[in-house]
Amino acid sequence: MAITTSRRVSLPLALPPLLPLLSLLLPLPAFAVDWLVKPSLRQRVSYTDNALRAPPGKAQSDFITEIAPAIALIGTGPRLRVHLDYSWHQFLSGQRGNSDNHDLRAAADAELVQDWFFIDADASVSRRNISPFGPQLLDELPDTDNASTVRTTGISPYLRHRFRGLATAELRYTRNTVDSGALLSVHSDEMELLLSGEPRGRGWTWNASHDVRRTQDSKLAPVRMQRSSVGLRYPFGRKWAATASGGMEKEGYMSSSGKAPEGRFWSLGGVWTPSPRTSVAFSTGKRFFGNTYSLDANFLQRHTNWQLSYSENITTLPTQFARLGDRDAGQLLDQLWRGIFPNARDRRLRINAFLRYANSLGPERGAINYFSHRYFLQKQLQLTMARATAKSTLVAGVTAVDRTAQTASGIESALLPGMEFGSEDRTRQIGSNLGWSWQASSRTSMNVNAGYASVRSLSVPRRDTNITVTAGYTRILQPNMTASIDVRHMRHTSNRGGNYRENGVSATLTMQF
């Protein structure tokens, strides 16, 4: 997988794909932004021995043609940063007919008034699995009936200023929307006040916050969340610090247990920083749903970066969908590749290309975010490792997610009519992914990717497992043209039937302009 040198274009050519997002940033002077655009066109022909992902004995082969124009855009300036990655995919298939889908990831942040007024914005369009059970999405094949397009948008203007000797204050408004047509339509409005201070010469820091959010689901009554907290961090020497926080919260939803989801909370923990490249933060506490624990560890070496985290929180699936994918893996690679690729824009394009090819490290990184209108208690453990040298890149991830529904399941019968009632009251998922790329020469590279995901319902006896393995060879034919050949094996098993296997091979030609 190789990326050719990008070229700069004038501002008018770069604006159209980002107009809805950039319209919020018009007060910035245009001449202050340096734009870089990278259009491309991908043509792929694939053969599959099981186009419909049917059980053994019913598989039908097919040739699938894919045409995918794409554009990557990066804008950098002293007060504005923009990143966009968009592609349109047209599939021509004999077994499933013709279809198309869009994929978009865009984000921007700007400083509109120096040291006072800022704004963040993001948008995404992607195909997502409706249910964690049954056939799952795969980029090389047309969608199954267990998939739907999800569109998310977010806009967050905020005021932030540092009052010397006193505190830093931030007042932020955020509006998020998640929409998938008749299946899912949710929007939220949130107002948050943040205060933080670091008294001079004393070494300790404090913070306080008040957060109010109103969420409207098209299928449910509005929900109002309110949370207030204070926190303190006190250092003991150069390597250790103690942390403490407490406050009150009210989630606002109607709990299926009958107990109000509200009350006081507290946590105690510590931070260990033995070097600038290593940090470990941990805490334990109590909230209305019980004892809580958290961990956030980072370890950076010359060529390797590790991240380990554990968290427990009340969440919803729209909240999970609104998060841009690949963020953790992208941050790891950005830290490692700074010495290899000093140019930030070229580094960003290379990271995007690697993560796009290693699609097993997609938005959920092994855990499937299925559609739901319910609130969940989610316990999540994640381990991510990235290793990068001038010739080789390796990204691996392990994710374990336990979700327990906090609200009634009646509304889900219309969303997932084919699912067994109550199967998502509690689910447990374990996923692992591996993506490796090796630059054999200046013109050739090899890629291997593997993904494993197991989802189990703890409320009904059901368990589904998905395994995908791909390998590819890429060669640069001309400075702006690459060709690749990929082979794939996919396997799905379930104790409720619907098992299938699929093998495929594809040839791809990518042209960059």
RATA-V411712 format. One record per residue. N is the residue number from 1. SS is DSSP state (a for helix, b for strand, c for the rest). OMEGA is omega as a letter, one per 20 degrees, with the letter a starting at -180 (NA if undefined). NEAR is the number of other C-alpha atoms within 12 Angstrom. Layout:
n & ss & omega & near
N & SS & OMEGA & NEAR
N & SS & OMEGA & NEAR
This chain:
n & ss & omega & near
1 & c & a & 43
2 & c & r & 41
3 & c & r & 37
4 & c & a & 27
5 & c & a & 21
6 & c & r & 28
7 & b & r & 23
8 & b & r & 24
9 & c & r & 20
10 & c & a & 17
11 & a & a & 24
12 & a & a & 18
13 & a & a & 18
14 & a & a & 29
15 & a & a & 29
16 & a & a & 17
17 & a & a & 30
18 & a & a & 36
19 & a & r & 19
20 & a & a & 20
21 & a & a & 31
22 & a & r & 32
23 & a & r & 18
24 & a & a & 25
25 & a & a & 32
26 & c & r & 21
27 & c & a & 19
28 & c & r & 25
29 & c & a & 18
30 & a & a & 22
31 & a & a & 18
32 & a & a & 19
33 & b & r & 27
34 & b & a & 27
35 & b & r & 31
36 & b & a & 33
37 & b & a & 37
38 & b & r & 39
39 & b & r & 32
40 & b & r & 29
41 & b & r & 28
42 & b & r & 30
43 & b & a & 30
44 & b & r & 32
45 & b & a & 30
46 & b & r & 35
47 & b & r & 32
48 & b & r & 33
49 & c & r & 29
50 & c & a & 33
51 & c & a & 34
52 & c & a & 33
53 & c & a & 38
54 & c & r & 26
55 & c & a & 23
56 & c & a & 19
57 & c & a & 13
58 & c & a & 17
59 & c & r & 20
60 & c & a & 23
61 & c & a & 26
62 & b & r & 28
63 & b & a & 28
64 & b & r & 35
65 & b & r & 30
66 & b & r & 33
67 & b & a & 30
68 & b & r & 31
69 & b & a & 28
70 & b & r & 31
71 & b & r & 37
72 & b & a & 42
73 & b & r & 41
74 & b & r & 41
75 & b & a & 37
76 & b & r & 28
77 & b & a & 22
78 & c & a & 19
79 & c & r & 28
80 & b & r & 34
81 & b & a & 34
82 & b & r & 39
83 & b & a & 38
84 & b & r & 42
85 & b & a & 37
86 & b & r & 33
87 & b & r & 31
88 & b & a & 26
89 & b & r & 30
90 & b & a & 30
91 & b & r & 30
92 & b & a & 26
93 & b & r & 27
94 & c & a & 21
95 & c & a & 26
96 & c & a & 23
97 & c & a & 20
98 & c & r & 19
99 & b & r & 22
100 & b & r & 27
101 & b & a & 29
102 & b & r & 28
103 & b & a & 31
104 & b & r & 33
105 & b & a & 40
106 & b & r & 39
107 & b & r & 36
108 & b & r & 36
109 & b & a & 32
110 & b & r & 39
111 & b & a & 29
112 & b & r & 25
113 & b & a & 20
114 & c & r & 17
115 & c & a & 19
116 & c & a & 21
117 & b & a & 26
118 & b & r & 31
119 & b & r & 39
120 & b & r & 34
121 & b & r & 38
122 & b & r & 39
123 & b & r & 39
124 & b & r & 37
125 & b & a & 33
126 & b & r & 37
127 & b & a & 36
128 & b & r & 43
129 & b & r & 33
130 & c & a & 35
131 & c & r & 35
132 & c & a & 39
133 & c & a & 43
134 & c & a & 38
135 & c & a & 38
136 & c & a & 44
137 & c & r & 36
138 & c & a & 33
139 & c & a & 35
140 & c & a & 41
141 & c & r & 45
142 & c & a & 38
143 & c & r & 33
144 & c & r & 27
145 & c & a & 22
146 & c & a & 28
147 & b & r & 30
148 & b & r & 30
149 & b & r & 32
150 & b & r & 38
151 & b & r & 35
152 & b & r & 38
153 & b & r & 35
154 & b & r & 37
155 & b & a & 34
156 & b & r & 31
157 & b & a & 30
158 & b & r & 30
159 & b & r & 28
160 & b & a & 27
161 & b & r & 24
162 & b & r & 19
163 & b & a & 17
164 & c & r & 13
165 & c & a & 13
166 & c & a & 17
167 & b & r & 21
168 & b & a & 26
169 & b & r & 26
170 & b & r & 29
171 & b & a & 26
172 & b & r & 30
173 & b & a & 29
174 & b & r & 28
175 & b & r & 31
176 & b & r & 35
177 & b & r & 34
178 & b & a & 38
179 & b & r & 34
180 & c & r & 30
181 & c & a & 15
182 & c & a & 17
183 & c & a & 33
184 & c & r & 35
185 & b & a & 30
186 & b & r & 38
187 & b & a & 32
188 & b & r & 33
189 & b & a & 26
190 & b & r & 30
191 & b & a & 28
192 & b & r & 30
193 & b & a & 28
194 & b & r & 30
195 & b & r & 30
196 & b & a & 28
197 & b & r & 27
198 & c & a & 23
199 & c & a & 20
200 & c & r & 12
201 & c & a & 8
202 & c & r & 14
203 & c & a & 19
204 & c & a & 24
205 & b & r & 27
206 & b & r & 27
207 & b & r & 30
208 & b & a & 27
209 & b & r & 28
210 & b & a & 26
211 & b & r & 30
212 & b & a & 27
213 & b & r & 29
214 & b & a & 27
215 & b & r & 34
216 & b & r & 27
217 & b & a & 32
218 & c & a & 22
219 & c & a & 22
220 & c & r & 23
221 & c & r & 16
222 & c & r & 20
223 & b & a & 28
224 & b & r & 25
225 & b & r & 29
226 & b & a & 28
227 & b & r & 30
228 & b & a & 29
229 & b & r & 29
230 & b & a & 28
231 & b & a & 27
232 & b & r & 28
233 & b & a & 29
234 & b & a & 27
235 & b & r & 23
236 & b & a & 17
237 & c & a & 14
238 & c & a & 16
239 & c & a & 19
240 & b & r & 23
241 & b & r & 27
242 & b & r & 29
243 & b & r & 29
244 & b & r & 30
245 & b & r & 30
246 & b & r & 26
247 & b & r & 27
248 & b & a & 24
249 & b & r & 29
250 & b & a & 31
251 & c & r & 37
252 & c & a & 26
253 & c & r & 34
254 & c & a & 25
255 & c & r & 26
256 & c & r & 19
257 & c & a & 14
258 & c & r & 12
259 & c & a & 17
260 & c & r & 18
261 & c & a & 32
262 & b & r & 27
263 & b & r & 23
264 & b & r & 24
265 & b & r & 28
266 & b & r & 28
267 & b & r & 28
268 & b & a & 26
269 & b & a & 29
270 & b & r & 28
271 & b & r & 30
272 & b & a & 29
273 & b & a & 24
274 & b & r & 19
275 & b & r & 16
276 & c & a & 14
277 & c & a & 20
278 & b & r & 21
279 & b & r & 25
280 & b & r & 30
281 & b & a & 32
282 & b & r & 29
283 & b & r & 29
284 & b & a & 25
285 & b & a & 25
286 & b & r & 25
287 & b & a & 28
288 & c & a & 24
289 & c & r & 27
290 & b & r & 20
291 & b & a & 19
292 & b & r & 27
293 & b & r & 25
294 & b & r & 28
295 & b & r & 27
296 & b & a & 28
297 & b & r & 30
298 & b & a & 33
299 & b & a & 31
300 & b & r & 29
301 & c & a & 21
302 & c & a & 19
303 & c & a & 27
304 & b & r & 27
305 & b & r & 35
306 & b & r & 36
307 & b & r & 35
308 & b & a & 30
309 & b & r & 31
310 & b & a & 29
311 & b & r & 29
312 & b & a & 28
313 & b & r & 30
314 & b & a & 35
315 & b & r & 30
316 & b & r & 32
317 & a & r & 34
318 & a & r & 37
319 & a & r & 32
320 & a & r & 29
321 & a & a & 40
322 & c & r & 34
323 & c & r & 32
324 & c & a & 32
325 & c & r & 35
326 & c & a & 30
327 & a & a & 23
328 & a & a & 33
329 & a & r & 44
330 & a & r & 32
331 & a & r & 27
332 & a & a & 36
333 & a & r & 43
334 & a & r & 36
335 & a & a & 32
336 & a & a & 34
337 & a & a & 33
338 & c & r & 24
339 & c & a & 17
340 & c & a & 22
341 & c & a & 23
342 & c & a & 15
343 & c & a & 17
344 & a & a & 23
345 & a & r & 34
346 & a & r & 29
347 & a & a & 28
348 & a & r & 36
349 & a & r & 36
350 & a & r & 32
351 & a & r & 39
352 & a & a & 37
353 & a & a & 27
354 & a & a & 38
355 & a & r & 40
356 & a & r & 30
357 & a & r & 33
358 & c & a & 40
359 & a & r & 34
360 & a & r & 42
361 & a & a & 42
362 & c & a & 41
363 & c & a & 33
364 & c & r & 39
365 & c & r & 40
366 & c & r & 42
367 & c & a & 44
368 & c & r & 45
369 & c & a & 42
370 & c & a & 38
371 & c & r & 41
372 & c & r & 42
373 & c & a & 38
374 & c & r & 39
375 & b & a & 38
376 & b & r & 37
377 & b & a & 32
378 & b & r & 33
379 & b & a & 30
380 & b & r & 34
381 & b & a & 32
382 & b & r & 35
383 & b & a & 33
384 & b & r & 41
385 & b & r & 38
386 & b & r & 41
387 & b & a & 34
388 & b & r & 36
389 & c & a & 26
390 & c & a & 20
391 & c & a & 24
392 & b & r & 29
393 & b & r & 39
394 & b & r & 38
395 & b & a & 47
396 & b & a & 40
397 & b & r & 42
398 & b & a & 35
399 & b & r & 37
400 & b & a & 33
401 & b & r & 36
402 & b & a & 35
403 & b & r & 38
404 & b & a & 35
405 & b & r & 37
406 & c & a & 32
407 & c & a & 33
408 & c & a & 26
409 & c & a & 28
410 & c & a & 23
411 & c & a & 24
412 & a & a & 31
413 & a & r & 21
414 & a & a & 19
415 & a & a & 28
416 & c & a & 30
417 & c & a & 17
418 & c & a & 17
419 & c & r & 25
420 & c & a & 23
421 & c & r & 23
422 & c & a & 26
423 & c & a & 31
424 & c & r & 42
425 & c & r & 31
426 & b & r & 31
427 & b & r & 36
428 & b & a & 38
429 & b & r & 39
430 & b & a & 35
431 & b & r & 38
432 & b & a & 37
433 & b & r & 40
434 & b & r & 39
435 & b & a & 39
436 & b & r & 38
437 & b & a & 37
438 & b & r & 29
439 & c & a & 25
440 & c & r & 20
441 & c & a & 17
442 & c & a & 20
443 & c & a & 25
444 & b & r & 25
445 & b & r & 29
446 & b & a & 35
447 & b & r & 37
448 & b & a & 35
449 & b & r & 38
450 & b & r & 37
451 & b & r & 39
452 & b & r & 34
453 & b & r & 38
454 & b & r & 36
455 & b & a & 40
456 & b & r & 35
457 & b & r & 33
458 & c & r & 20
459 & c & r & 19
460 & c & a & 19
461 & c & r & 19
462 & b & r & 28
463 & b & r & 30
464 & b & r & 34
465 & b & r & 38
466 & b & r & 40
467 & b & r & 35
468 & b & r & 38
469 & b & r & 32
470 & b & r & 35
471 & b & a & 29
472 & b & r & 31
473 & b & a & 32
474 & b & r & 33
475 & b & r & 30
476 & b & r & 28
477 & b & r & 19
478 & b & a & 19
479 & c & a & 19
480 & c & a & 25
481 & b & r & 26
482 & b & r & 30
483 & b & a & 32
484 & b & r & 33
485 & b & a & 29
486 & b & r & 32
487 & b & a & 28
488 & b & r & 33
489 & b & a & 29
490 & b & a & 36
491 & b & r & 33
492 & b & r & 35
493 & b & r & 31
494 & b & r & 24
495 & c & r & 19
496 & c & r & 19
497 & c & a & 18
498 & c & r & 24
499 & c & r & 29
500 & b & r & 31
501 & b & r & 32
502 & b & r & 37
503 & b & a & 31
504 & b & r & 34
505 & b & a & 31
506 & b & r & 32
507 & b & a & 28
508 & b & r & 32
509 & b & a & 31
510 & b & r & 34
511 & b & r & 29
512 & b & a & 30
513 & c & NA & 24
